[in-house]
């Protein structure tokens, strides 16, 4: 079958849907804001991973792999979600405090990811579906290497962390390094050296393998496919409502998040409950494992199973947010003068969400 993206005109539907939901359900504004208690989760999960690394520092390598897959991957995936919360300033109002907390998450991930994730994830929100500027979309070289082969797709998912680390190279005109990213690299390099010297190589390997599995062939790895890989023609964002949301701060509520990026994780289910008429008709999932298996073994799916839109004329956009000093778009202001990160301001999209039958587990 031909390997090509699904090309659509106009803007993504999220901005329009958010406006419609606010018009019909103004109480949604009460869900916006920060949840500082998430900082306690960061401290707790990093501590749990360090304790696990200590307990495992002298066991056999087999148990290192088993523990990383069955336990560590869930914890490190949850820490990635908390980095995501920090990225949108959903824990503290102050961006600097969120940056520090994001770097603290990396203490258990073994890799410096928080600051680079912040820059490129906000570009993903601002340029959703734009091939040149959305770092979440594979480049043509990567797509042609993977194609629709089952074993290549499985290998690609297993190495997704490497793919995501290199993906920003295709985004032109964005400075790859800044002060925060350099500081992130140096701090985590120092932390890794301390772990190696104090606890030994097996402890560090446990943390690194936990991250590797969290980003790859693992039940929580289905999340990276679930979010934007197209399984219903023309729908570019998908939510997951299965039980693993309880292990990762409701990260599965992805349509809700793109509609209202200023809502913290604990309020996303409340948004869906307030506006079921907008979300229940969309295709969604209840099994991340099912998502992975479908992606790998369904020959109709490939890394090209994405909606791509032409880059929009920036000068024609209204209320365009100015870029922050790290190259990411600034957050839109909250009502009543409060500061809160919402999805970058866009014009109304050409097409609105069309009701359709919902799907069950894949």
C-alpha positions as CSV (number, residue, x, y, z in Angstrom):
1,X,0.0,0.0,0.0
2,X,1.2,3.6,-0.6
3,X,3.0,5.2,2.3
4,X,1.7,8.7,2.7
5,X,0.3,10.9,5.4
6,X,-3.4,11.9,5.5
7,X,-3.5,15.5,4.2
8,X,-6.1,17.8,5.6
9,X,-6.7,21.6,5.1
10,X,-7.2,24.2,7.8
11,X,-6.4,24.1,11.5
12,X,-6.7,21.2,13.9
13,X,-10.1,21.0,15.6
14,X,-9.0,21.5,19.2
15,X,-9.3,25.3,19.3
16,X,-12.8,25.3,17.8
17,X,-14.0,22.5,20.1
18,X,-12.6,24.3,23.2
19,X,-14.5,27.5,22.3
20,X,-17.7,25.5,21.8
21,X,-17.3,23.7,25.1
22,X,-16.6,26.9,26.9
23,X,-19.7,28.5,25.4
24,X,-22.0,25.6,26.4
25,X,-20.2,24.8,29.7
26,X,-18.6,27.9,31.2
27,X,-17.9,26.0,34.4
28,X,-15.0,24.3,32.6
29,X,-13.0,27.5,33.5
30,X,-13.0,26.3,37.1
31,X,-10.9,23.3,36.1
32,X,-8.0,25.4,34.8
33,X,-5.1,26.1,37.1
34,X,-2.3,24.3,38.9
35,X,-2.1,21.3,41.2
36,X,1.0,21.8,43.5
37,X,0.4,18.4,45.2
38,X,1.9,16.9,42.0
39,X,5.3,18.0,43.3
40,X,4.9,15.5,46.1
41,X,4.4,12.8,43.5
42,X,7.6,13.8,41.8
43,X,9.6,13.5,45.1
44,X,7.9,10.3,46.0
45,X,8.4,8.5,42.7
46,X,12.0,9.6,42.3
47,X,12.6,8.3,45.9
48,X,10.9,5.0,45.1
49,X,13.1,4.5,42.0
50,X,16.2,5.3,43.9
51,X,15.2,2.8,46.7
52,X,14.6,0.2,44.0
53,X,17.9,0.9,42.4
54,X,19.6,0.5,45.8
55,X,17.8,-2.8,46.5
56,X,18.8,-4.1,43.0
57,X,22.4,-2.9,42.9
58,X,23.8,-6.4,43.5
59,X,21.3,-8.8,42.0
60,X,21.7,-10.7,38.8
61,X,21.3,-8.9,35.5
62,X,18.2,-11.0,34.7
63,X,16.4,-9.5,37.7
64,X,17.5,-6.0,36.7
65,X,15.7,-6.5,33.4
66,X,12.6,-8.1,35.0
67,X,12.3,-5.4,37.6
68,X,12.8,-2.6,35.1
69,X,10.1,-4.1,32.8
70,X,7.5,-5.1,35.4
71,X,7.9,-2.2,37.8
72,X,10.4,0.5,36.9
73,X,8.8,1.2,33.5
74,X,5.5,2.2,35.1
75,X,7.2,4.6,37.5
76,X,9.4,6.2,34.9
77,X,6.5,6.6,32.5
78,X,4.6,8.3,35.3
79,X,7.6,10.7,35.8
80,X,7.5,11.5,32.1
81,X,3.8,12.5,32.6
82,X,4.8,14.7,35.5
83,X,7.5,16.3,33.2
84,X,4.6,16.9,30.8
85,X,2.7,18.7,33.7
86,X,5.7,20.8,34.4
87,X,6.0,21.7,30.7
88,X,2.5,23.2,30.7
89,X,3.1,25.0,34.1
90,X,0.4,22.9,35.7
91,X,2.2,22.3,39.0
92,X,3.4,25.8,39.9
93,X,2.5,29.1,38.3
94,X,6.2,30.0,38.1
95,X,7.9,28.6,35.0
96,X,11.3,28.4,36.8
97,X,9.9,26.3,39.6
98,X,8.3,23.9,37.0
99,X,11.6,23.7,35.2
100,X,13.5,22.7,38.4
101,X,10.8,20.1,39.2
102,X,11.0,18.7,35.7
103,X,14.8,18.3,36.0
104,X,14.2,16.5,39.4
105,X,12.1,14.0,37.5
106,X,15.1,13.2,35.4
107,X,17.0,12.1,38.5
108,X,15.3,8.7,38.2
109,X,15.1,8.6,34.4
110,X,18.9,8.5,33.9
111,X,18.6,10.7,30.8
112,X,18.4,14.6,30.6
113,X,15.0,15.0,28.9
114,X,12.8,17.6,30.8
115,X,14.0,20.8,29.2
116,X,14.3,19.5,25.6
117,X,10.8,18.0,26.1
118,X,9.4,21.3,27.2
119,X,10.7,23.2,24.1
120,X,9.6,20.6,21.6
121,X,6.4,19.5,23.2
122,X,5.1,23.1,23.2
123,X,6.0,23.3,19.5
124,X,3.9,20.2,19.0
125,X,0.9,21.9,20.5
126,X,1.5,25.1,18.5
127,X,2.1,23.4,15.2
128,X,0.0,20.2,15.6
129,X,0.1,18.2,12.3
130,X,2.5,20.6,10.5
131,X,5.2,18.3,9.0
132,X,8.1,20.8,9.2
133,X,7.4,22.1,12.7
134,X,5.6,19.3,14.7
135,X,8.4,17.2,16.2
136,X,6.0,14.4,16.9
137,X,5.7,13.5,13.2
138,X,8.4,11.3,11.7
139,X,10.6,12.5,8.9
140,X,10.3,10.8,5.5
141,X,13.6,9.1,5.9
142,X,12.5,7.5,9.2
143,X,9.1,6.6,7.7
144,X,10.6,4.9,4.7
145,X,13.0,2.9,6.8
146,X,10.1,1.5,9.0
147,X,7.4,1.3,6.3
148,X,4.5,-1.1,7.0
149,X,6.6,-4.2,7.9
150,X,5.6,-5.8,11.2
151,X,9.1,-6.5,12.4
152,X,10.3,-3.1,11.5
153,X,7.4,-1.4,13.3
154,X,8.1,-3.6,16.4
155,X,11.8,-2.6,16.3
156,X,10.9,1.0,15.8
157,X,8.6,1.0,18.8
158,X,11.3,-0.8,20.9
159,X,13.7,2.0,20.0
160,X,11.2,4.8,20.2
161,X,13.2,6.7,22.8
162,X,16.1,7.0,20.3
163,X,13.6,8.2,17.6
164,X,12.1,10.8,19.9
165,X,15.6,12.0,20.9
166,X,16.6,12.6,17.3
167,X,13.2,13.9,16.0
168,X,13.9,17.5,16.9
169,X,16.6,17.5,14.2
170,X,14.0,17.8,11.6
171,X,12.5,21.0,13.1
172,X,14.3,23.8,11.3
173,X,14.8,27.3,12.8
174,X,14.7,26.2,16.4
175,X,17.8,26.5,18.5
176,X,18.6,23.0,19.8
177,X,20.5,24.1,22.9
178,X,19.8,26.8,25.4
179,X,20.9,27.4,29.0
180,X,18.2,25.3,30.5
181,X,18.9,22.3,28.3
182,X,22.7,22.5,28.9
183,X,22.1,22.8,32.7
184,X,19.7,19.8,32.4
185,X,22.4,17.7,30.7
186,X,25.2,18.6,33.1
187,X,23.0,18.0,36.2
188,X,21.8,14.6,35.1
189,X,25.3,13.6,34.0
190,X,26.5,14.4,37.5
191,X,23.6,12.5,39.1
192,X,24.4,9.5,37.0
193,X,28.0,9.6,37.9
194,X,27.0,9.7,41.6
195,X,24.7,6.7,41.2
196,X,27.4,4.7,39.4
197,X,30.0,5.5,42.1
198,X,27.7,5.0,45.1
199,X,25.4,2.2,44.0
200,X,27.2,0.7,41.0
201,X,26.5,0.1,37.3
202,X,23.5,-2.2,37.9
203,X,21.6,0.5,39.8
204,X,22.1,2.9,37.0
205,X,21.3,0.3,34.4
206,X,18.0,-0.4,36.2
207,X,17.0,3.3,35.9
208,X,18.0,3.5,32.3
209,X,16.2,0.3,31.4
210,X,13.1,1.5,33.2
211,X,13.1,4.5,30.9
212,X,13.9,2.4,27.8
213,X,10.9,0.1,28.4
214,X,8.6,3.0,29.3
215,X,9.2,4.4,25.9
216,X,9.0,1.2,23.9
217,X,7.5,-2.3,23.7
218,X,5.6,-2.2,27.0
219,X,1.9,-1.7,27.8
220,X,2.5,2.0,28.6
221,X,4.4,2.3,25.4
222,X,1.0,2.1,23.6
223,X,0.4,5.6,24.8
224,X,2.9,7.0,22.2
225,X,0.9,5.4,19.4
226,X,-2.5,6.1,20.9
227,X,-2.2,9.9,21.0
228,X,-2.1,10.8,17.3
229,X,-1.8,7.7,15.0
230,X,-4.8,7.6,12.7
231,X,-7.3,4.7,13.0
232,X,-10.4,6.7,12.0
233,X,-10.1,8.7,8.8
234,X,-9.6,12.3,9.5
235,X,-9.4,12.1,13.3
236,X,-5.9,13.2,14.4
237,X,-6.1,12.9,18.2
238,X,-7.3,10.0,20.3
239,X,-7.9,9.4,24.0
240,X,-7.4,6.3,26.1
241,X,-9.9,5.6,28.9
242,X,-8.5,2.3,30.3
243,X,-7.3,1.3,33.7
244,X,-3.6,2.2,33.2
245,X,-4.6,5.9,33.5
246,X,-4.4,5.3,37.2
247,X,-0.7,4.6,36.8
248,X,0.1,7.7,34.8
249,X,-1.9,10.7,36.0
250,X,-4.7,10.4,33.4
251,X,-2.3,10.9,30.5
252,X,-4.7,8.9,28.3
253,X,-7.2,11.9,28.2
254,X,-5.4,13.3,25.2
255,X,-8.2,14.9,23.2
256,X,-9.2,16.7,26.5
257,X,-5.6,17.8,27.0
258,X,-5.2,19.2,23.5
259,X,-8.5,21.1,23.9
260,X,-7.6,22.5,27.3
261,X,-3.8,22.3,27.9
262,X,-4.3,24.5,31.0
263,X,-6.2,21.8,32.9
264,X,-4.1,19.7,35.3
265,X,-4.2,15.9,35.2
266,X,-6.6,15.4,38.1
267,X,-9.3,17.5,36.4
268,X,-9.2,15.9,32.9
269,X,-11.8,13.3,33.7
270,X,-14.1,16.0,35.1
271,X,-13.8,17.8,31.7
272,X,-15.0,14.7,29.9
273,X,-17.8,14.3,32.4
274,X,-18.9,17.9,31.9
275,X,-18.9,17.7,28.1
276,X,-19.6,14.0,27.1
277,X,-21.4,15.1,23.9
278,X,-18.1,16.3,22.5
279,X,-15.9,13.3,23.5
280,X,-18.1,10.2,23.6
281,X,-18.5,10.3,19.8
282,X,-14.8,10.3,19.1
283,X,-12.8,7.1,18.5
284,X,-11.0,6.1,21.7
285,X,-9.3,3.1,23.3
286,X,-9.4,1.0,26.4
287,X,-6.3,-1.1,25.8
288,X,-2.8,0.3,25.2
289,X,-1.6,-3.2,24.5
290,X,-4.3,-3.5,21.9
291,X,-3.1,-0.2,20.3
292,X,0.4,-1.6,20.1
293,X,-0.6,-4.9,18.6
294,X,-2.8,-3.2,16.0
295,X,-0.1,-0.8,15.0
296,X,2.5,-3.6,14.6
297,X,0.5,-6.3,12.9
298,X,-2.1,-4.3,10.9
299,X,-0.5,-3.7,7.4
300,X,-2.7,-0.7,6.9
301,X,-0.8,1.1,9.7
302,X,2.6,2.6,9.5
303,X,4.5,5.6,10.8
304,X,2.7,7.5,8.1
305,X,-0.6,6.9,9.8
306,X,-0.8,10.6,10.8
307,X,-2.9,13.6,9.8
308,X,-0.7,16.3,8.3
309,X,-1.7,19.9,7.6
310,X,-0.1,22.6,5.5
311,X,1.8,25.2,7.6
312,X,-0.6,28.0,8.4
313,X,0.1,31.6,7.5
314,X,1.3,33.0,10.8
315,X,0.5,36.6,10.0
316,X,-3.1,35.7,9.5
317,X,-3.5,34.2,12.9
318,X,-5.2,36.2,15.7
319,X,-3.7,36.7,19.1
320,X,-0.5,34.9,18.2
321,X,1.4,34.1,21.4
322,X,5.0,35.5,21.4
323,X,7.7,32.9,21.8
324,X,9.3,32.4,25.2
325,X,13.0,32.8,25.7
326,X,13.5,29.1,25.2
327,X,11.8,29.2,21.8
328,X,8.5,27.8,23.0
329,X,5.2,29.7,22.7
330,X,4.1,31.6,25.8
331,X,1.1,30.5,27.7
332,X,-2.2,32.2,27.1
333,X,-3.6,34.1,30.1
334,X,-6.3,32.6,32.3
335,X,-9.5,34.4,33.1
336,X,-9.4,36.9,36.0
337,X,-5.8,37.8,35.3
338,X,-4.4,34.5,36.5
339,X,-1.5,32.9,34.7
340,X,-2.0,29.4,33.3
341,X,-0.8,27.6,30.2
342,X,-3.4,26.8,27.7
343,X,-3.1,25.5,24.2
344,X,-1.3,28.2,22.0
345,X,-3.8,30.6,20.4
346,X,-5.0,29.6,17.0
347,X,-7.7,30.8,14.6
348,X,-10.9,28.9,14.3
349,X,-10.2,25.7,12.2
350,X,-11.9,25.2,8.9
351,X,-13.6,22.0,10.0
352,X,-15.4,21.3,13.3
353,X,-15.7,17.9,15.0
354,X,-18.3,15.7,13.3
355,X,-20.3,13.3,15.5
356,X,-19.7,9.6,14.8
357,X,-20.0,6.3,16.5
358,X,-17.6,5.6,19.3
359,X,-15.3,2.6,19.3
360,X,-14.4,0.2,22.0
361,X,-11.2,-1.5,22.8
362,X,-8.9,-2.3,20.0
